[in-house]
């Protein structure tokens, strides 16, 4: 049996080659890989010796030769193929171990030039992988170090790879080539005339890996599956570990993502309760228990059957409080053993553990999408993700009345929550707690009314609250509704033709008005 080894990532390759040699498998290799194996004391035949043709063009041409591809592509069950190999003195290659030049890692580096990118486009590697993968019935192809252990186990036990394994390796190989070519296409088609990169490539090549099939989609008559990015960011929902509970549904995952994205945006202990993709309760507290108790007060009716997310360890006190209501999904970075023990009696509750981004809430480069995508009929809408962070220094006070420090804190909290509420969004807050949420209405006026009605139904007084509006007030009537309900400070983006009319109304009503200068539509 002959194995050709040519790897860019050399993790574990010496040990793997040693094991192959111990099984009596002849080793063929190229360039740096051949030197590494030889230095480790392994007998290795260089491809240049095999082909009788030296590497050339700075290594751009070394494996593009019939003695390589003939050995990979020949069907062992076709006599004419085997006769052709014998006629031309070509040996079969039964195992191919190749991983590709690090193109993705290269273009991800700051300062990567077009020349750097081009030189990291592998040619011979993908060609060999495709040949071996096409001929999977006779050739095993390994494209990642994680595949070495299983391959060795089968080779030691059976002397060959099973048909099932070879086919699985072939599929993985074609997937890897697709991912690689997609990355190259994305990069090259984003290069502009001045050499800079456009935020959106001329051709977008999605690369996602299926995590699981789902029971159904939004409704039982729809089929669905759950995928992750090829290279998922740390701290994202796709990294969750399910500790107990029923299988997640399509709607569970969509709502869980909304809750997790919101809760991890806070540095202080926070709890977010989501229902139908909208936060129905968000609060800060000294710990998970207090944050939950405050969030639940916002809208106990909607919280029934909701998705609950914490950015702190769930202790027994928090678990006992959550356990009093019907909850679909519970998420947190960690759980105390006693809390997990309590939920064992609620077997249907889906309990997820998700690590927070390494840098916490302020680390916006980790755990957040750089681009958002929305599917439309026969097309896609793509945009940079709404990752804007509003700071105190960004605020512009436009009312005669100046905000207190407490009001500024409430306004910033309300603004952060409003970003995660479907438009039109109106959010009443006080003391690090949502007091009323109006979401997804065609009229901002209706969202304002609904938010105040919800607060009334929850028995919450809105006197002295701060209000966030995700977009400007087109008329003063929306402002009047929130002030009539009890709001004393308002944050909104501004930008309306009638901004001055609304600002004058704020002065007339004696409330604080602050402009963020940023809109947060969420559709």
N, C-alpha and C positions, 0 to 999 in steps of 0.2 A: 504494500500500500504506500502511496506517495502523498505527502502533505506539502502544499506550498504555503508559506507563511510570509506575509508582507504587511506590517502594521505600522501605523503612525503612533497610536497610543500603545505603548509597550507594557502596560500594566499586566502583570502575571504571565507574560508570554514566555519567559525563560522556563518557568516551572511547568507550563503547559507543554512546551517543546520537549522538555526532559521526560515528561510522562509519555509523550508520543514515541520518543526514541526508545524508551524502555519497553514499549509494546512492539518494537521492531519496525516502526514506520519510518520510511526514508524522509528526510527533511530537505526541502528546497526553499530558497529564500532570496531576498533582494537587498542590496545596499546596506543601509544601517541595521536592518533587522538581521541580515546574515552575519554581519560583524558582531552584533550583540550575542547571537547564539554561538558563534565560533569562539568568542572570548569566554563563554561559559563552558567551553570544553565539549560542545556538541558537534558531531560530524554533520556538516551542512553543505549542500551543493548550491552554488550561486546560479541564478537564472541565466546569467550571461554564459556560464559554462554549459547549461542545459541547451540553450538556443544556439550556441556558437556565434552569438552576435553580441557585441558589447553594449552596455548602456550608453546612451548618447543624448545630446541636447540638454545637458545638465540634469539628466535623469528623467526628462519628459518622456523618453521612449526607452522602455526596458522590458515590459511584459507583453507588448503588442506583437505577438509572434505566434505562428501556427503551432509551435511545439508547446506553447502554454495553452492557447485556446483550443487547439485540437485535443489536448489531454483532458481539458475540462468538458468539452462539448460532445465528445464521442459517446454514442449510445452503446452500451456494452451488449445489448440484446440485438444489435443490428450487425450482421456479419460484415457487410460492406464497410461500415464504420471502422470495425476492428482491423479489417484487412488494410484500409487506408493508413491507419496508424502504423501497422507493421511495415508497410511499404516505405513510409517516410521516416521510420525510426523514432516514432513519437510514443512516449510512455503515457499511460493514463495518470491523471491527477485526481485522487479520490477524496481529498479533504483540502478545502481552501480556507485559510484563516486571513482575513483582510479587514482592517478598518481604515477609514479614509483620512486624507489630509484634513486638518482641523479648520475647514472653511468657516463654519458657524462661529467658532471661538475667535477666529481672526477678525471677521468683520464686526464682531461685538466690541472689539477693543477701540478705545478712543484713539483717534489719529490714524486709523487704518486707511491706507491709500488704495486706489484702484489697482495699482501694481501689486501691492501686497495680496489683495483679494484674488487677483488673477493667478498668481503663482501658487495659491492654495486651493486651486480647483484641481481635484484629482481626476486623471483620465484613465490610466491603466487600472487603478483599483476598481472603480465602478464597472469597467468593461469585464474584468475577471469575475466580479461578483455576479453580474448579469449572466455570464456564461454558466457559472456553477449553479446558480439558482434555477436557470432554465432546465438544466440537466439534473434536477434534484433526485431523480430516481437512482442515479449512480454516484452523485457527488454531494458531500455534506459541505455547507458553506457557513462559516462562523464570522459574524461581523461585529461582535461585541464581547468583551472579556467576561461578561456575566454568563455567557453561554458555555464557557469552557468546562465547568464542573460536570454538568449533565452529559456533555459529549464524552468526557473521559470515563464517566461511570458506565456508559453504554459500551464504549470501546473495550474497556477492561472486562466487562461481563459477557459481551456477545461477540467481540472482535469486529463489530461493525455498528453503524448507526441504524436504527430502525427506520422503516419507511415513514412512520408518523413523525419522528424527529427530523428527518431530512426535509420533509414537506414543510414542517413548522419553521425550520431554519431558512428554507427558501422564501417563504412568505415574509419572514422578518428581514431577509436580505433585500427583497424588492421594496419593502416599506422603507428601509434605510436609504435606498437609492432614490426613491421618490422624495423623501425628506431632504436629502442632500441637494438634489436638482431643484427642488422648490426653493430652498434657501438661496441658491445661486441666482435663480430667476428673480426672486424678490429683491435681492441686493442689486444686481446689474440693472434691472428695469427701474430702479429708484435713482440711478445716477443721472444728474442733470448736466447741461452743457458746461456749466462752470465747475464741474467736478464735485459739487456738493450733493448730498442725498435728499431727495424729496421725502416728506413724511409718509406718502402713500405711493407704492410702486405702480408702474404701468400695468403690471399683472400681479394679482395677489394670489398666493398659493397657500391655502390653509393646510396646516399640519397638526392633526389632532389624533389622540390615541383613545380608543374606547375603553372606558372603565367598566361599564356594565350595561346590559339591556335592562330597560325598565318595564314594569308591568303594563303601563300604558302612558299616554301623554297627558295633556291637560284634561282630556276627557277619555272615558273608557274605550271609545271607538278609534282612538288615535294610538299609533305605535310610537315608541320613543326609545332613546338610548342616551347615555351620559358619557361625554368625552372630556378629556383634559388637553391643555396645550402640550405640545411635544416637550417643551421645557417650562414647566409650571413655576411660577414665582413662589417663594416661601411665604407662608402665612395666608395662602388662598384656600378656598373651600375644597378644592380638588385634593388637597393634602390631608383632609380629615380622615380620622380613624373612627369607625363606628364601633362603639363598645357594647351596645346592646340595641334591641328593638327590631321592629319590622323593617323590611326593605324600604329604602327611600323611594318616594314617588317623584315624578316629574315636577309637580307643584311644590313638594317638600324642598327639592333642591333649589328651585328658583327663589322661593321665599327664604330659605336658609342663606342663600348668597346675599340677598338684600339685608338680612339681619346682621350677618357677619361683617359685611363691608361697612355698615354703619357703626357697629360696636367697636371695631378695631381702630376707628378714627379718633377715639377718646384716649387720653392719657390717664385720667382719673378712673377709678372703678366705675364701670358702667353696665347697664342692662338695656337691651333693646328687645321689644316684643313686636313681631311683624305678623300681619294678617293680609293675605292677598297682595303681597309685594310692597305694602306700605307699613311704615312704623306706626303702630297704634299706641305705643308707650315707650318713651326713652327717658332714662334718668341716671344721674350720678349719685354715688353714695360713698360712705366711708368703707364699705365692703360690698360683696356681691348681694348679701341679704338685703341691706338697706336700698341698694340700687334697684333690686327687683321690686321691693314693696312700693317704692315710689313710681316705678314704671307701670306697674299693674293698676295703680289708682287712676291713671289717665283715662283708661277705657276698659274696665273689667269685662264688659260684654264682648267686645271684639277680641280680647285676649284669650277667650275660650277657644281652644283648638289652635292656638297660635304657635309661632316659632320663637323660641327664646334664646338669646345669645348673651354671653357674659365675656368680658375681657379680663376676668380674674378667676382664680380657683373657686370652684363651687364647694362650699363647706356644708356641713350638715344642716345648719340653720337655713341657708339658702335653699337647699334641697327639700327641706320640710315645707317651706313656703311654696315653692314651685309645685310640689307634690299635691297640694290642695286643689289644683286646677287641672283641667284636661289640657295637655300639651302634646303637640305632634312631634316636635324636634327640639332638643336641648343641645346647645353648643357652648363650649368653654375651652380655654387652654389647658385646664387640669381640673381634677376632682379629688376631694378627700375620699379615702376608702369608705368612710361611713356614708357619704353621700351616694356613692355608687351602690352600696349595699341597700340603701333605701329604695333606689329605683329598680332593683331586681324584682320587687313586688309589682312593678308596673311594666310588665314585659313588652308592651306595645310601644312604649316611649322610645323614640330613637335618640340615643345619647351619642353625641359626636365629640371627639377631642381634636382640637386644631391648635397647632402652635402659632403664636402671634409672630408677625414679621420681626426679624432680628433687632431692628432699630426702634420698635414700638410704633406708636401712632404717628410720630413725626417722620418715620422712614417711608416716605411716599414712593420711593423707588423700588420698594420691596412689597410683594403681595398685592399689587394693584395692576390692572390692565393698562398698558400704554395706549391701546387702541380699542375702541368699542365698535361692535359690528351688529347691524340689524338686517335681517333677511327681508327682502321685499320680493315681489313677483319677478322671477328670473333675474334677480340682481341682489346687490348688497349696498348698504349705506355704511361707510366707514368714517370714523372721526377719532381724534385724539380724545382720550378719556377725560372726564371732568375731575381732574385731580388738583384743582385749585384749592389752596388753603388760605383762608382769610385771617389776617392778624389784626390786632388792635390798631396798629399804625396805619392800616389800610382804610380805616373807617373815616368817613367825612360827615361831621355833624352839620346838618343844614337847618335845623330848627333853632329858634331863639333860646329855647330851654336846653340846657346842657345836661348830658347824662351823668349819673353817678357811677362810681366804679362798679357797684352791684348791678346797675342796669347794663353796663357794657358787658359784664360777664354773662348775664342772661341773654343779651342780644346775640353774642357770639355763639352761645349754646344753641339758641333757637335757629340761627343761620345754619349751623352744622347739621342739625336735624332736618331742616327744610330741604337740604340738598338731596336727601334720600327719600323724599316724599314725592309721589307722582304729581305732575303739574295738572291744574293750577294748585299750588301748595300754600296753605296758611297754617302757621304753627304758633300756638300760644305756649309760653314757657315761664317758669319762675323757680328760682332756687335750684337750678340744675335738674328740672323735671318738666316734661311736657304736660301741659294742662288741657290742651285741646288741639286736635289735628284735623284739618280739612284737606282732603286729597282728591285729585283726579277729576275735578269738576270742569265743565266747559266754561263756566264763569268764575272769575276770582271772587266776585261778590258772593256766590253760592258757597265757595270753599270757606270764606270767612264766616258765613252764617252757620255752616255745618260744624266748624270747629267750636264755635261758641255753644251750639246746641249740645254737642258731645260733652263738653265740660259741664254743662248744666245737668245732663243725665248722670254724669259720674259724681255729682255733688261737689264739684270743684269751683271755688270762687275765682273769677278772673281779675279781680281788682288788683291793680299794680303789676300786671303781667307784661312781659315783653313779647312782641309778635314779629315773626319773620315771614316775609312774602318772597317767594322764589323769583318773582319778576315784578316789574313796576306796577303801581296802581294806575290804571288808565284814567280813572276819575277819582274824585274824593270820596265817592260813596263807599268803597271798600274800606277806606280808612275810618270813616264814620262808624261802620259796623263794628270794627274791632275796638274802637275807643268806647263806643256805647256799651260794649261787653265788659270793659274794665281795663283795657290795655293802656299803659302810660308811656310806653316806648315802642318804637317800630323800626325795623331794619328792612330795607328794600334796595334793589340795585339802582333805581333811578333810570333815566333815559327816555322818559315819556315826553311827548310834546306838552303835556299838562303837568310836568313836574312842579312848576312854581305854584300852580293851583293846589296841588296836593300838599306842598310844603306850607303854603299859607293856611290850609285847613288844619295842619298839625299845630301851627302857632295859635290859630283860633281856638283849638280844643285844649291847648296847654300841654301837649305831649312832646316827647323827644322823638325826633326823626333822624335816622342815620342812614347814609347811603353806602352800599358796599362797592358799587361800580361793577359788579359781576352778577350775571344772571345764572340761575341754576335750573333751567327746564329739565325735566326728567320724563320722557315718554315711554 
